[in-house]
């Protein structure tokens, strides 16, 4: 699997699947989640409502992933994953790693060859960027996925630099 880093807007990525750093309600929110819902349009919301009405009545659990249409995004699917809120008192790194592994399992089931990820949990969920980058890159490398390319789409130059340094350090 090829890992590529880009600085940019995840909603503009021409890929098979875009991963959404969703909240458990699946109904949109701020940050990446809000941007994907706004740009993707009502088709995404409709499928999320259907998922809430069927399999995820209590919301999507942290660390899990599920796919919907991408609506008006230049992708085929959105893979929604719920990242953990960072805690200094409890190690939740296994849940963050699970977001990446489970998203890739969904991508494999869909037959996606090119998947774009944001830096899950690094926004409002306050996960330290350097630790999140290490967990994300390690989880993706170890996932054993058939996805040909994982693209990490980092919104800021600072986030890009952290992921670039981490990728280099991991070899």
N, C-alpha and C positions, 0 to 999 in steps of 0.2 A: 504494500500500500504506500502510495506517495502522500506525503504531508506537505501542504503548501500554506504559507502565511500571506495574507493580504490585508492592507489597511483599507477600510471602506465600509459601505453600508450593506448589511446582509440582505436587505430587501431588494437589492439590485443584482444579486448574483444569479447568473444563468447556470443552474445546476439541476440535478435530478431532485434533490431534496435539501431543504433548508431546515435546520434545527432551530426550534423556538425555545428560548429560555422562559417557559411558561409558568404561570402560577397554577395551583392545583385546581382552580375553578375552570380552567381552560377558556375563560371568557374574555381574555385580553387584560391588559394592565398597562404598566409603564414600560419604559426602556425598550428592549428588543421585542418583548411580547406585544406592546402597544403598537410599535412600528409595523410588525408583521400583520397584525389584525387590520390596521388602517390601510396599508398598501394592498393587502390580499383581498380585502372586501368582505361582503356579507356571506359569501360561500363558506369561508372558514368558520365563521361564527355559527352558521347553520349546522355544519358537521360537528362542531364542538358541543352544541346544544344536544344533538342526537346522542353523542357519546355520554354526556351527563345523564341523559334520560334512560340510557341502557346500562352500559358496563361500569360507568364511573359516577354513580349517584352521589357519592361522598367526595368526588374529586379525584384527580389523578394523583396517586401516591408519589411522594418524593423519591427520586431515583429511577422512576419508571418512564416509559415513553410510549406514545401512540401517534399514528399518522392521520392526517386529513388531506383534503385537496389543498393546493396552494392558491386557489382562487385566481386573483389577478397578478400574482407574483410571477417572475420569469423562471419558475421552477415547476416541477410536476406535483410535489408533495411538500407538506410541512410536517415535520416530526416534532411533536411537542414533548418536552421533558421538563420535569419539575426539579430544580436544583435545591439543595439544602441552604438554609440560612446559616451563615458562619457563626460558630460559637467558640469562644476561648476555653470554655469549661468542658466541652464534649467534643470528641473527635468524630466528625461527620464526613471525613474524607472518603470513606467507602461509599457514601451516598452520592457524592459528587462524581466519583469514578463510575458509579453505576449509570449515571445520566448518559455518559459517553458510550459505555458498553451497550446499554439497552437501546439507545438511539441507533447504533450500528446494527443491532439485531433486527430492528424494524426496517432499516434501510436494506439489509440483506433480503428480508422477506418481500420487500417491494421490488427488488431487482435494481436498486439504485447504484449507479457506478460512481457518481460524483456527489458528495455531501458537503454542505457548508455549515460549520458550527460557529456560534458566538462563544465568548468566554463566559460560560454558564456560572451563575451565582456571584459574579464579580461586581454587579451593579448594586441595586438596592439590598441584595442579600449579603453584601459587604465582605465577600470572601477575598482575602489578600491575593492580589494578582499574581505574584511570583509563585505562591503555593498552588493556586488554581491552574496556572500554566503547567507546572510540573505534573499535577494529577491528571489533567486533561491529556497532555501529550503521552504520558505513560499509559494511560487507559486505552487510548486509541491504538497505540503501537501493540499492545498486548491483547487486543480484542479478538484477533483471528478472523476479522471480517473479510468478505469478498469485495468490499467497496474498493474501487481502484484508486480514488483520490479523496482525501479529506482536506478540505480547505477551511482553515481557521480565519474567520473574518473579524478583524479587530478594528473597532471604531476609532480609536485614538492612536496617535503615533507612540504614546507612552505604552499602551497595551501591546502594540506591535513589537516594540523594542524588548519588552519583557518576554514575550513568547519567542522572539528570535534568539535572545540570549539563552533561554531555557532549552530550546531545541538544540542549539549548538552545544550546550553543556551536557545534554543527554546523549550526544553523539549520534 
